[in-house]
Amino acid sequence: MRETQRTAIYAIRVQGDAVDPIEADNIAERMREKMLARGESATEVVVVCGDSKETLRLYGTPYAVTRVRTAMFNAAIGWQPIELD
């Protein structure tokens, strides 16, 4: 059952221009590579773009997107700047 797994979910917020699904996949893959380099494997990554509820888009697996959306709704997410390049 998926709920019992302890997999980290990282939400990457893209500010500025909106990204398409292919760009979101590339961003998620770079984050996974960064986490793998730190010794973490099997991480879920959700790419968040948009500045308001009306323009908000989340890219990732349905399970991870649901978890991130719920955390954002409950203000249970802490944002920190990150450089992936």
N, C-alpha and C positions, 0 to 999 in steps of 0.2 A: 504494500500500500504506500502510496507516495507520501502521505502525511507523516509517516514515521521516519523518513530519510532526513538526515541532517546535512542538507546541501545548502551552502551559502548562496544567497541571491544578491547580486550587485546591480544597482540601478545607476546607469550612466545618463546624466542629464546633458543634453546638447543645447547650448544656448546659441541664439542667432538664427541662421538659416535652417529651415526644415530639412530633414534628411529623408531619402526614400528607403524602401525596405532593403535594397542592396547595400546602401551606405550603412544602414543600421546593422546589418549582418557583419560588415567589415569592422565596425567599431566594436561590436560584441566579441568578434574573434580576437582582435588586438587585446581586449581586456582579459579574455581567457588565457592568452599567451602570457600576459603580465602575471596573472595569478599562478599559472603553471610554473613560471620562473621563480616564484616565491614558495613553491612547494605545495600549493593548493591545487587539487584536481576536482573535476566534476562540479564546477561552479556554474550557476545559472546567471545569465546577464540579460537585463532588460534595458533597452535604450529608450529614454524618455525625451520627447521633443515637444515644443509648444510652450506658449507663455500664459495661456489661460485655459479654463475648463473646455472652452469651445474649440481650441486649437490643439489640445493635448493629444499626442499619439504615443502609444507604447508598443515597442517591438520586442518580441521574445516568445518563449514557449507559453502556451495558454496558462499553465499552472503558475509560472513565475510572474506573468503579467497580472494575473488576478491577485497574487500576494502583494506585489508592489503597489497596485492600485488601492488595495485595502490599507496598506501602510501609509500611503500618501493621504488618503481620506481621513485616517485617524491621526495624522501629523506625527507618525511614528518613524519617520525617516530622517536621517541626518545627512546633509549634503557636505561633501568635501571636494575641493578642487583636485583634479588629476590630469596628468599629461600622459598621453598614450604614445606619443611619437618618440 
